[in-house]
Amino acid sequence: MKNIAIAISILILVIVLGLYLVSFQVRETESALVLTFGNPTREITKPGLCFKWPTPIQRVYKFDSRMKDFEADLIETETAEQVPIIVNTFIVWRIAEPLNFFKAIGTVREAENSKLLPLISDTQNTVVGRHHFSEFVNSDPDKIKFPQIEEEMLADLQQTVAEAHYGIEIKTLGIKQLKISADVSTQVFDRMRAERNRRTQATIAEGNAEATRIRTNADSIRRELLAAAKARAKGIRAEGDLLAAQYYQLLEADTELAMFLADVEALKEILAERTTIVLTTGTDIIRILQEMPDIKPSEPNEPK
């Protein structure tokens, strides 16, 4: 009985060792590459239990397929107007194709230091060189184009990596830090002050032009109104002269009536305000107040 137990234990151990030699486990965060006599023959990107020929016939290389963060060194780059800026770029990448990655690169360290770093530098020089300095540093936030520049850099780097068949997938690219030298800072602030002064002068000139236009329009309207008022006044004066001429004819026909009306007009002017006057009883004005004279227009044929 004891011998049977020992035999079963040995059999189980042999089976476990056999399974260990011909099987391997791929986790969720891994991808694997199977090499047959040193040549890659199979890549595995899905998790699970897999089988292989025992070593040395086949060997298994496993790669971490999780996202990796790689921050490039500070790289000096010139903008479109040849202004030097120092840009610190980072990327998030992963091993997407174990076979191509093994053939082209081999290790994560080699991928970051020998492949990705030069590619990031080339991409940065290419894309940043197409944009002006004002798109990186500007007092107007609407003119800063960081998101657009980062998208262009990401698209350029993804295309380069895909054409190189490195088996790498670039998921994200961003500009972590932007630096400029003291001399460039001085030039930038001087240029910003000059730009603000130019805008101020343009605004003042625009305001002066608008004020001149308003004054010109106002003067034109004033001249038109004055001309219309003068024309209207001439018309009213002509009508008044015509009516006055008719009354003058009546007054010339009756001088006594004319004198009476003149006295009444003088009395109206005197009494227009609270005024104290002293007159003798023989004056025409007192006579008018005492009694209404019998005055009537004379007939046209009546002798004066």
C-alpha positions as CSV (number, residue, x, y, z in Angstrom):
1,M,0.0,0.0,0.0
2,K,2.9,2.3,0.9
3,N,4.6,1.5,-2.4
4,I,1.4,2.4,-4.3
5,A,1.2,5.8,-2.6
6,I,4.9,6.5,-3.5
7,A,4.2,5.5,-7.1
8,I,1.2,7.8,-7.3
9,S,3.2,10.7,-5.8
10,I,6.0,10.1,-8.3
11,L,3.5,10.0,-11.2
12,I,1.9,13.2,-10.1
13,L,5.3,14.9,-9.8
14,V,6.3,13.7,-13.2
15,I,3.0,15.0,-14.6
16,V,3.5,18.4,-12.9
17,L,7.1,18.6,-14.2
18,G,5.9,17.6,-17.7
19,L,3.2,20.2,-17.7
20,Y,5.7,22.8,-16.5
21,L,8.0,21.9,-19.3
22,V,5.3,22.0,-22.1
23,S,2.9,24.7,-20.8
24,F,3.0,28.3,-19.7
25,Q,0.6,30.9,-18.5
26,V,0.0,34.3,-20.2
27,R,-1.6,36.9,-17.8
28,E,-3.9,39.8,-18.6
29,T,-1.0,42.2,-18.4
30,E,1.3,40.2,-20.6
31,S,2.0,39.1,-24.2
32,A,4.3,36.3,-25.2
33,L,6.5,35.2,-28.0
34,V,7.4,31.6,-28.7
35,L,10.8,30.8,-30.3
36,T,11.6,27.5,-31.9
37,F,15.3,26.9,-32.1
38,G,15.9,30.6,-31.6
39,N,13.6,31.7,-34.3
40,P,10.3,33.5,-33.4
41,T,7.4,31.4,-34.6
42,R,4.3,32.4,-32.6
43,E,3.1,35.4,-30.7
44,I,0.4,35.3,-28.1
45,T,-1.5,38.5,-27.1
46,K,-4.5,36.9,-25.3
47,P,-4.3,35.7,-21.7
48,G,-4.7,32.0,-20.9
49,L,-2.9,28.6,-20.6
50,C,-0.7,27.8,-23.7
51,F,1.5,24.8,-24.7
52,K,4.9,24.5,-26.2
53,W,7.7,22.1,-26.9
54,P,10.1,21.7,-23.9
55,T,13.3,23.6,-23.8
56,P,15.6,23.8,-25.7
57,I,13.3,23.1,-28.6
58,Q,11.1,26.1,-27.8
59,R,11.5,29.1,-25.5
60,V,9.0,31.7,-24.3
61,Y,9.7,35.4,-24.0
62,K,7.1,37.4,-22.1
63,F,6.5,41.2,-22.4
64,D,4.6,43.6,-20.2
65,S,1.8,44.8,-22.4
66,R,0.6,47.5,-20.0
67,M,0.9,51.2,-20.8
68,K,4.3,52.7,-20.1
69,D,5.1,56.4,-19.4
70,F,8.3,57.7,-21.0
71,E,9.5,61.2,-20.5
72,A,12.0,62.5,-23.0
73,D,15.0,64.8,-22.1
74,L,14.7,68.5,-22.4
75,I,15.3,69.2,-26.1
76,E,15.9,72.7,-27.6
77,T,13.8,73.3,-30.7
78,E,13.4,76.3,-33.0
79,T,10.0,77.7,-33.9
80,A,9.0,78.9,-37.4
81,E,10.7,82.3,-36.9
82,Q,13.8,80.5,-35.4
83,V,13.2,81.4,-31.8
84,P,14.8,78.7,-29.6
85,I,12.6,77.1,-27.0
86,I,13.2,74.1,-24.7
87,V,10.4,71.5,-24.7
88,N,10.0,68.5,-22.4
89,T,7.7,65.9,-24.1
90,F,6.3,62.7,-22.7
91,I,4.5,59.8,-24.3
92,V,2.4,56.8,-23.2
93,W,3.2,53.6,-25.2
94,R,2.9,49.8,-25.1
95,I,4.1,46.7,-26.8
96,A,1.3,45.9,-29.3
97,E,3.1,43.3,-31.5
98,P,5.5,41.1,-29.6
99,L,7.0,39.5,-32.8
100,N,7.9,42.8,-34.4
101,F,9.0,44.3,-31.2
102,F,11.4,41.3,-30.6
103,K,12.8,41.5,-34.1
104,A,13.2,45.2,-34.3
105,I,14.1,46.1,-30.7
106,G,14.1,43.4,-28.1
107,T,13.9,45.2,-24.7
108,V,11.9,48.1,-23.2
109,R,15.2,49.9,-22.3
110,E,16.4,49.6,-25.9
111,A,13.0,50.8,-27.2
112,E,13.0,54.0,-25.0
113,N,16.6,55.0,-25.2
114,S,17.6,53.9,-28.7
115,K,14.3,54.2,-30.7
116,L,11.7,56.4,-29.1
117,L,14.0,59.2,-27.8
118,P,15.4,60.0,-31.3
119,L,11.9,59.7,-32.9
120,I,10.5,62.1,-30.3
121,S,13.3,64.6,-31.0
122,D,12.7,64.4,-34.8
123,T,8.9,64.8,-34.4
124,Q,9.4,67.7,-32.0
125,N,11.7,69.5,-34.4
126,T,9.4,68.9,-37.4
127,V,6.1,70.0,-35.8
128,V,7.4,72.8,-33.6
129,G,9.3,74.2,-36.6
130,R,6.0,74.7,-38.4
131,H,4.5,76.9,-35.6
132,H,5.3,80.4,-34.5
133,F,6.4,81.3,-31.0
134,S,3.2,83.3,-30.4
135,E,1.3,79.9,-30.5
136,F,3.3,78.7,-27.5
137,V,3.5,82.0,-25.4
138,N,0.9,84.7,-25.9
139,S,-1.0,87.1,-23.7
140,D,-4.2,86.1,-25.6
141,P,-5.1,82.6,-24.5
142,D,-7.2,82.0,-27.7
143,K,-4.0,82.2,-29.8
144,I,-2.1,79.5,-27.8
145,K,-2.3,76.2,-29.7
146,F,-0.9,73.6,-27.4
147,P,-3.6,71.0,-28.0
148,Q,-3.3,71.3,-31.8
149,I,0.5,71.1,-31.6
150,E,0.3,68.0,-29.4
151,E,-2.1,66.3,-31.8
152,E,0.2,67.0,-34.7
153,M,3.2,65.6,-32.8
154,L,1.2,62.5,-31.8
155,A,0.0,61.9,-35.4
156,D,3.6,62.3,-36.8
157,L,5.1,60.0,-34.2
158,Q,2.5,57.3,-34.6
159,Q,3.0,57.3,-38.4
160,T,6.8,57.0,-38.0
161,V,6.5,54.2,-35.5
162,A,4.0,52.3,-37.7
163,E,6.2,52.6,-40.8
164,A,9.2,51.3,-38.8
165,H,7.3,48.2,-37.7
166,Y,8.6,48.4,-34.2
167,G,5.5,46.6,-32.8
168,I,4.9,49.7,-30.6
169,E,1.6,51.6,-30.1
170,I,1.8,55.2,-29.1
171,K,-1.4,56.1,-27.2
172,T,-0.7,59.7,-25.9
173,L,1.7,62.5,-26.3
174,G,1.9,65.7,-24.4
175,I,4.2,68.7,-23.7
176,K,5.0,68.6,-20.0
177,Q,7.3,71.6,-19.8
178,L,8.2,74.6,-21.9
179,K,11.2,76.8,-21.1
180,I,12.9,79.8,-22.8
181,S,16.2,81.5,-22.1
182,A,16.5,84.9,-20.4
183,D,17.4,86.6,-23.6
184,V,14.5,85.1,-25.4
185,S,12.2,86.1,-22.5
186,T,13.3,89.7,-22.8
187,Q,12.7,89.7,-26.5
188,V,9.3,88.1,-26.0
189,F,8.2,90.7,-23.5
190,D,9.5,93.5,-25.6
191,R,7.6,92.1,-28.6
192,M,4.5,91.7,-26.5
193,R,4.7,95.3,-25.3
194,A,5.2,96.5,-28.9
195,E,2.2,94.5,-30.0
196,R,0.1,96.0,-27.2
197,N,1.2,99.5,-28.2
198,R,0.4,98.7,-31.8
199,R,-3.0,97.6,-30.8
200,T,-3.5,100.7,-28.7
201,Q,-2.5,103.0,-31.5
202,A,-4.7,101.1,-33.9
203,T,-7.7,101.4,-31.5
204,I,-7.0,105.1,-31.0
205,A,-6.8,105.6,-34.8
206,E,-10.0,103.7,-35.3
207,G,-11.7,105.8,-32.6
208,N,-10.5,109.0,-34.1
209,A,-11.7,107.9,-37.6
210,E,-15.1,107.0,-36.1
211,A,-15.3,110.3,-34.3
212,T,-14.4,112.2,-37.5
213,R,-17.1,110.3,-39.4
214,I,-19.7,111.1,-36.7
215,R,-18.7,114.8,-36.7
216,T,-18.8,114.9,-40.5
217,N,-22.3,113.3,-40.5
218,A,-23.5,115.6,-37.8
219,D,-22.2,118.7,-39.7
220,S,-23.9,117.5,-42.8
221,I,-27.2,116.9,-41.0
222,R,-26.8,120.4,-39.3
223,R,-26.3,122.1,-42.7
224,E,-29.3,120.3,-44.1
225,L,-31.5,121.2,-41.2
226,L,-30.3,124.9,-41.3
227,A,-31.0,125.0,-45.0
228,A,-34.4,123.5,-44.5
229,A,-35.1,125.9,-41.6
230,K,-34.0,128.9,-43.6
231,A,-36.1,127.9,-46.5
232,R,-39.1,127.4,-44.2
233,A,-38.4,130.8,-42.5
234,K,-38.3,132.5,-45.9
235,G,-41.6,130.9,-46.8
236,I,-43.2,132.0,-43.5
237,R,-41.7,135.5,-43.9
238,A,-43.1,135.7,-47.4
239,E,-46.5,134.7,-46.1
240,G,-46.2,137.2,-43.3
241,D,-45.2,140.0,-45.7
242,L,-48.1,139.1,-47.9
243,L,-50.6,139.4,-44.9
244,A,-48.9,142.5,-43.6
245,A,-49.2,144.1,-47.0
246,Q,-53.0,143.5,-46.9
247,Y,-53.1,145.1,-43.4
248,Y,-50.9,148.0,-44.5
249,Q,-53.4,148.8,-47.2
250,L,-56.2,148.9,-44.7
251,L,-54.2,151.1,-42.3
252,E,-53.3,153.4,-45.1
253,A,-57.0,153.7,-45.9
254,D,-57.8,154.7,-42.3
255,T,-55.0,156.6,-40.4
256,E,-57.1,157.0,-37.3
257,L,-57.5,153.2,-37.0
258,A,-53.8,152.9,-37.5
259,M,-53.0,155.3,-34.7
260,F,-55.5,153.5,-32.4
261,L,-53.8,150.2,-33.1
262,A,-50.4,151.7,-32.4
263,D,-51.6,153.1,-29.0
264,V,-53.1,149.7,-28.1
265,E,-49.8,147.9,-29.0
266,A,-47.9,150.4,-26.9
267,L,-50.3,149.9,-24.0
268,K,-49.9,146.1,-24.3
269,E,-46.1,146.5,-24.1
270,I,-46.3,148.8,-21.1
271,L,-48.7,146.5,-19.2
272,A,-47.0,143.3,-20.1
273,E,-45.3,143.1,-16.7
274,R,-46.2,144.5,-13.3
275,T,-45.3,148.1,-13.9
276,T,-46.3,151.3,-12.1
277,I,-46.8,154.3,-14.4
278,V,-48.0,157.9,-13.8
279,L,-49.9,159.6,-16.6
280,T,-52.0,162.7,-17.0
281,T,-55.7,162.3,-17.8
282,G,-55.2,163.9,-21.1
283,T,-53.0,161.3,-22.6
284,D,-54.3,159.0,-25.4
285,I,-53.6,155.9,-23.3
286,I,-55.8,157.1,-20.4
287,R,-58.4,158.1,-22.9
288,I,-58.4,154.6,-24.4
289,L,-58.8,153.1,-21.0
290,Q,-61.7,155.4,-20.1
291,E,-63.7,155.1,-23.2
292,M,-63.6,153.2,-26.5
293,P,-63.5,155.7,-29.3
294,D,-65.9,155.3,-32.2
295,I,-63.4,154.0,-34.8
296,K,-64.4,152.0,-37.8
297,P,-62.7,151.3,-41.1
298,S,-63.6,153.9,-43.7
299,E,-65.1,152.9,-46.9
300,P,-62.9,152.7,-49.9
301,N,-64.6,155.6,-51.6
302,E,-65.1,157.6,-48.4
303,P,-63.0,160.8,-48.2
304,K,-60.4,160.9,-45.5
